[in-house]
Amino acid sequence: MQRLIGFRASLKRGALLTAANWPIVIIQFVADTIFKILVAIPVVGGALLAALLLGADLEQLLGGDWRDLLGAIAGALLSQPLALAAFVFALTIVVLAGSVLMFLIKGGVVSTLVESEALAGPLEQPPLRLAAFWRASHVSIERFIDGCARLFPRYLRLGLGLLLVYLASGALYLATIIGAYRVTDNGRFFIEGTMIAAAGSTALILWITVVNLFYLLTQMVMAVEDCPLVPAMRRGIRFVLARPLDIAIVFGLVLILVVVATAGSMVAAAGLGLISFVPLVGLAVLPLQVAAWLVRGVVFQYLGLTALGAYISLYRPLAERSAGGLADLERDRPTSPFSRTA
């Protein structure tokens, strides 16, 4: 039976497990890239359609953020209902197909990390030896395919539920914004309407963040305990109630690292943009941009899987002690989050 560990030890363990099983980072990065490329195809097609039918500026449509791009395409096609319906249908098909691919790959990724965590031993305890580090690697084609096949039906149901939550949340957000336009006067909307839109956007971001965290924890529980969807959701809630502070700290620290990495990538992109104006030297910008994009994508996937490994390390003692009750879990919990074993 495993002992309880704190958030620092769980983060260290998650980082080492992810590094030892580095091929799953590459696999998830490739799958995420394929999904984005698939979604980009109908989006670019919609921009071309808007440019051809309505004479919209193609460069302006493709120059902004993808959320602004989708809004601009939908706005440009509103006067052409048939074209808009075709665009929405194509985008829906691609998003569903890409999501199914992601659910399939996620089963192999999560199952590999769960098995590695179960067999790695006290990897987070010093001294770290290379032999122990490599013993934590459990990546193989057979294990990955088995994890995909075993977890895919459950991950598919969970993922489709997540998409429905996204759809309902987006519809509620749009209804709130449209309602703000209708109930406020033209002269007052600039202040009141902007405040309503800002509050709605903030609430939507926080809600989606909580939903994504619970979605990840449910995936983890399914893989650790090999249980169906509904029991996994109940056990995920029980896990959050048992160790809320550890989960919140792990999530917050990983989020900070993601923000820092994002800021660094933006600074690097700005620097490369300045270099591109230099004659001859600007020819080197494209390979540098590709390299920066690869590093950024791999780092983000590594951070996400590190968080997953940390959650697994926090959850497994709870799963092992669940047969005997949760009283010992509360009794053994350290009194201060900063006094835990690292």
C-alpha positions as CSV (number, residue, x, y, z in Angstrom):
1,M,0.0,0.0,0.0
2,Q,1.5,3.3,-1.1
3,R,2.0,6.1,1.4
4,L,0.5,9.6,0.9
5,I,2.7,12.1,-0.8
6,G,2.4,15.8,-1.0
7,F,2.1,18.1,-4.0
8,R,5.9,18.7,-4.3
9,A,6.7,15.0,-4.4
10,S,3.8,14.4,-6.8
11,L,4.9,17.1,-9.2
12,K,8.5,15.7,-9.1
13,R,7.2,12.2,-9.6
14,G,5.0,13.3,-12.5
15,A,7.8,15.1,-14.2
16,L,10.2,12.1,-13.9
17,L,7.5,9.7,-15.1
18,T,6.7,11.9,-18.1
19,A,10.4,12.2,-19.0
20,A,11.0,8.5,-18.7
21,N,8.0,7.8,-21.0
22,W,8.9,10.7,-23.4
23,P,7.4,8.9,-26.6
24,I,3.9,9.6,-25.3
25,V,4.7,13.3,-25.2
26,I,5.6,13.1,-28.9
27,I,2.6,11.0,-29.7
28,Q,0.2,13.4,-28.0
29,F,1.9,16.4,-29.7
30,V,1.5,14.8,-33.1
31,A,-2.2,13.9,-32.5
32,D,-2.9,17.5,-31.3
33,T,-1.1,18.9,-34.4
34,I,-3.2,16.6,-36.6
35,F,-6.4,17.8,-34.9
36,K,-5.5,21.5,-35.4
37,I,-4.6,20.9,-39.1
38,L,-7.9,19.1,-39.6
39,V,-9.9,22.0,-38.1
40,A,-7.9,24.5,-40.1
41,I,-8.9,23.0,-43.4
42,P,-12.7,23.9,-43.2
43,V,-11.8,27.2,-41.5
44,V,-9.5,28.2,-44.4
45,G,-12.2,27.0,-46.8
46,G,-14.8,29.1,-45.1
47,A,-12.5,32.2,-45.4
48,L,-12.1,31.5,-49.1
49,L,-15.9,31.0,-49.5
50,A,-16.5,34.3,-47.7
51,A,-14.0,36.1,-49.9
52,L,-15.5,34.7,-53.1
53,L,-19.2,35.1,-52.3
54,L,-19.1,38.5,-50.5
55,G,-15.9,40.0,-51.6
56,A,-14.5,40.0,-48.0
57,D,-10.8,40.7,-47.5
58,L,-9.1,37.3,-47.3
59,E,-5.9,38.7,-45.7
60,Q,-8.0,40.3,-43.0
61,L,-10.0,37.2,-42.4
62,L,-6.8,35.0,-42.0
63,G,-4.8,37.6,-40.1
64,G,-6.5,37.4,-36.6
65,D,-7.0,34.8,-33.9
66,W,-8.9,31.7,-34.8
67,R,-11.8,32.6,-32.6
68,D,-12.0,36.0,-34.3
69,L,-11.6,34.2,-37.6
70,L,-14.6,31.9,-37.0
71,G,-16.7,34.9,-35.9
72,A,-15.7,36.9,-39.0
73,I,-16.5,34.0,-41.3
74,A,-19.9,33.4,-39.7
75,G,-20.6,37.1,-39.9
76,A,-19.6,37.3,-43.5
77,L,-21.8,34.3,-44.4
78,L,-24.9,35.3,-42.5
79,S,-26.4,36.8,-45.7
80,Q,-25.8,33.4,-47.4
81,P,-27.6,30.8,-45.2
82,L,-26.8,27.9,-47.5
83,A,-23.1,28.7,-47.5
84,L,-23.1,29.2,-43.7
85,A,-24.9,25.9,-43.2
86,A,-22.3,24.1,-45.3
87,F,-19.5,25.7,-43.4
88,V,-20.9,24.8,-40.0
89,F,-21.6,21.2,-41.2
90,A,-18.1,20.8,-42.5
91,L,-16.6,22.2,-39.3
92,T,-18.7,20.0,-37.1
93,I,-17.8,16.8,-39.0
94,V,-14.1,17.7,-38.8
95,V,-14.2,18.6,-35.1
96,L,-16.1,15.4,-34.3
97,A,-13.6,13.2,-36.3
98,G,-10.6,15.0,-34.8
99,S,-12.0,14.6,-31.3
100,V,-12.6,10.9,-31.8
101,L,-8.9,10.6,-32.8
102,M,-7.9,12.5,-29.7
103,F,-10.0,10.2,-27.5
104,L,-8.4,7.2,-29.0
105,I,-4.9,8.4,-28.5
106,K,-5.6,9.6,-25.0
107,G,-6.5,6.1,-23.9
108,G,-3.0,4.8,-24.8
109,V,-1.2,7.9,-23.3
110,V,-3.1,7.8,-20.0
111,S,-2.8,4.0,-19.6
112,T,0.9,4.1,-20.3
113,L,1.5,6.8,-17.6
114,V,-0.8,5.0,-15.1
115,E,1.1,1.7,-15.5
116,S,4.5,3.5,-15.3
117,E,3.4,5.2,-12.1
118,A,2.3,1.9,-10.5
119,L,5.5,0.1,-11.2
120,A,8.1,2.9,-10.9
121,G,8.6,2.6,-7.1
122,P,9.7,5.7,-5.0
123,L,11.2,7.4,-8.0
124,E,10.8,10.9,-6.5
125,Q,13.0,10.1,-3.5
126,P,16.7,11.0,-3.8
127,P,19.1,10.0,-4.9
128,L,17.9,9.7,-8.5
129,R,19.7,6.9,-10.3
130,L,19.7,6.5,-14.1
131,A,18.8,2.8,-13.8
132,A,15.7,3.5,-11.7
133,F,14.7,6.3,-14.1
134,W,14.8,4.0,-17.1
135,R,12.9,1.3,-15.2
136,A,10.1,3.7,-15.0
137,S,9.7,3.7,-18.8
138,H,6.9,1.4,-19.9
139,V,6.3,2.6,-23.4
140,S,5.6,-0.2,-26.0
141,I,3.5,-0.5,-29.0
142,E,1.5,-3.4,-27.6
143,R,0.7,-1.6,-24.3
144,F,-0.2,1.6,-26.1
145,I,-2.6,-0.2,-28.5
146,D,-4.1,-2.2,-25.6
147,G,-4.7,1.0,-23.7
148,C,-6.3,2.6,-26.7
149,A,-8.7,-0.3,-27.3
150,R,-9.6,-0.8,-23.6
151,L,-10.3,2.8,-22.7
152,F,-11.6,4.2,-26.0
153,P,-15.3,3.3,-25.6
154,R,-15.4,5.0,-22.1
155,Y,-13.3,7.9,-23.2
156,L,-15.6,8.4,-26.3
157,R,-18.7,8.7,-24.1
158,L,-16.9,11.0,-21.7
159,G,-15.5,13.1,-24.6
160,L,-18.9,13.4,-26.3
161,G,-20.3,14.6,-22.9
162,L,-17.5,17.2,-22.8
163,L,-18.4,18.5,-26.3
164,L,-22.0,18.8,-25.2
165,V,-21.0,20.8,-22.2
166,Y,-18.8,23.1,-24.4
167,L,-21.8,23.6,-26.8
168,A,-24.2,24.4,-24.0
169,S,-21.7,26.7,-22.3
170,G,-21.0,28.6,-25.6
171,A,-24.8,28.9,-26.4
172,L,-25.4,30.3,-22.9
173,Y,-22.5,32.7,-23.3
174,L,-23.8,33.9,-26.7
175,A,-27.3,34.2,-25.3
176,T,-26.0,36.4,-22.4
177,I,-24.1,38.7,-24.9
178,I,-27.1,39.0,-27.2
179,G,-29.4,39.7,-24.2
180,A,-27.0,42.4,-23.1
181,Y,-27.3,44.1,-26.5
182,R,-31.1,44.0,-26.3
183,V,-31.8,45.1,-22.8
184,T,-29.3,48.0,-22.7
185,D,-29.8,51.3,-24.5
186,N,-27.4,52.3,-27.2
187,G,-25.8,55.0,-25.2
188,R,-25.3,52.8,-22.1
189,F,-24.2,49.7,-23.8
190,F,-20.6,50.8,-24.2
191,I,-20.2,50.7,-20.4
192,E,-22.8,48.2,-19.1
193,G,-22.7,45.9,-22.1
194,T,-18.9,45.8,-22.0
195,M,-19.0,44.9,-18.3
196,I,-21.5,42.2,-18.9
197,A,-19.5,40.8,-21.8
198,A,-16.3,40.9,-19.7
199,A,-18.0,39.2,-16.7
200,G,-19.5,36.5,-19.0
201,S,-16.1,35.9,-20.7
202,T,-14.4,35.5,-17.3
203,A,-17.1,33.2,-16.0
204,L,-16.9,31.1,-19.2
205,I,-13.2,30.7,-18.9
206,L,-13.4,29.7,-15.2
207,W,-16.2,27.3,-15.9
208,I,-14.3,25.6,-18.9
209,T,-11.2,25.4,-16.7
210,V,-13.1,23.6,-14.0
211,V,-14.8,21.3,-16.5
212,N,-11.4,20.4,-18.2
213,L,-9.8,19.6,-14.8
214,F,-12.7,17.3,-13.8
215,Y,-12.6,15.7,-17.3
216,L,-8.9,14.9,-16.9
217,L,-9.4,13.5,-13.4
218,T,-12.3,11.3,-14.7
219,Q,-10.0,10.0,-17.4
220,M,-7.4,9.3,-14.8
221,V,-9.8,7.4,-12.5
222,M,-11.0,5.3,-15.4
223,A,-7.5,4.2,-16.2
224,V,-6.3,3.6,-12.6
225,E,-9.4,1.6,-11.5
226,D,-10.6,0.3,-14.9
227,C,-14.2,1.4,-14.0
228,P,-17.1,2.7,-16.1
229,L,-18.0,6.3,-16.6
230,V,-20.5,7.0,-13.8
231,P,-18.4,5.3,-11.0
232,A,-15.3,7.1,-12.3
233,M,-17.1,10.5,-12.0
234,R,-18.2,9.7,-8.4
235,R,-14.7,8.7,-7.4
236,G,-13.3,11.7,-9.1
237,I,-15.5,13.9,-7.0
238,R,-14.5,12.0,-3.9
239,F,-10.8,12.5,-4.8
240,V,-11.3,16.3,-5.2
241,L,-13.1,16.4,-1.8
242,A,-10.4,14.3,-0.1
243,R,-7.3,16.3,-1.3
244,P,-8.6,19.7,-2.7
245,L,-5.5,21.7,-1.6
246,D,-3.0,19.4,-3.3
247,I,-5.0,19.3,-6.5
248,A,-5.4,23.1,-6.5
249,I,-1.7,23.7,-5.9
250,V,-0.6,21.2,-8.6
251,F,-3.0,22.8,-11.0
252,G,-1.9,26.3,-10.1
253,L,1.8,25.6,-10.4
254,V,1.4,23.9,-13.8
255,L,-0.8,26.8,-15.0
256,I,1.9,29.3,-14.0
257,L,4.5,27.3,-15.9
258,V,2.2,27.2,-19.0
259,V,1.7,31.0,-18.7
260,V,5.5,31.6,-18.4
261,A,6.1,29.3,-21.4
262,T,3.4,31.1,-23.4
263,A,5.0,34.5,-22.6
264,G,8.4,33.2,-23.6
265,S,7.1,31.8,-26.9
266,M,5.5,35.2,-27.6
267,V,8.7,37.0,-26.9
268,A,10.6,34.6,-29.2
269,A,8.0,35.0,-32.0
270,A,8.3,38.8,-31.7
271,G,12.1,38.6,-31.9
272,L,11.9,36.3,-35.0
273,G,9.5,38.8,-36.5
274,L,12.1,41.6,-36.2
275,I,14.7,39.4,-37.8
276,S,12.5,38.6,-40.8
277,F,12.9,42.2,-42.0
278,V,16.7,41.9,-42.2
279,P,17.8,41.1,-45.8
280,L,19.3,37.6,-46.3
281,V,19.2,36.9,-42.5
282,G,15.5,36.8,-42.8
283,L,15.8,33.6,-44.8
284,A,16.7,31.8,-41.6
285,V,13.5,32.8,-39.9
286,L,11.3,30.0,-41.2
287,P,13.3,27.1,-39.9
288,L,13.7,29.0,-36.6
289,Q,10.0,29.5,-36.4
290,V,9.4,25.8,-37.1
291,A,11.9,24.9,-34.4
292,A,10.2,27.3,-31.9
293,W,6.8,25.9,-32.7
294,L,8.0,22.3,-32.2
295,V,9.7,23.2,-28.8
296,R,6.6,25.1,-27.7
297,G,4.2,22.3,-28.6
298,V,6.4,19.6,-26.9
299,V,6.9,21.7,-23.8
300,F,3.1,22.3,-23.4
301,Q,2.4,18.6,-23.8
302,Y,5.1,17.7,-21.3
303,L,3.6,20.1,-18.7
304,G,0.1,18.7,-19.2
305,L,1.3,15.1,-18.8
306,T,3.4,16.1,-15.8
307,A,0.2,17.4,-14.1
308,L,-1.5,14.1,-15.0
309,G,1.3,12.1,-13.5
310,A,1.1,14.2,-10.3
311,Y,-2.7,13.6,-10.1
312,I,-2.1,9.9,-10.5
313,S,0.5,9.9,-7.7
314,L,-2.0,11.7,-5.4
315,Y,-4.9,9.5,-6.3
316,R,-3.4,6.0,-6.2
317,P,-3.1,5.8,-2.4
318,L,-6.8,6.9,-2.2
319,A,-7.8,4.1,-4.6
320,E,-5.8,1.5,-2.6
321,R,-7.3,2.6,0.7
322,S,-10.9,3.0,-0.6
323,A,-11.7,-0.6,0.4
324,G,-10.9,0.2,4.0
325,G,-12.5,3.6,4.1
326,L,-11.3,7.2,3.9
327,A,-10.7,7.9,7.6
328,D,-7.1,6.9,7.4
329,L,-6.6,9.2,4.5
330,E,-7.7,12.2,6.5
331,R,-5.7,11.0,9.5
332,D,-2.4,10.6,7.6
333,R,-2.7,13.9,5.7
334,P,0.1,16.4,6.6
335,T,-1.1,19.5,8.6
336,S,0.6,22.0,6.3
337,P,0.9,21.8,2.5
338,F,4.4,23.2,2.7
339,S,5.6,20.6,5.2
340,R,5.0,17.6,2.9
341,T,7.7,15.2,1.9
342,A,9.4,16.4,-1.3
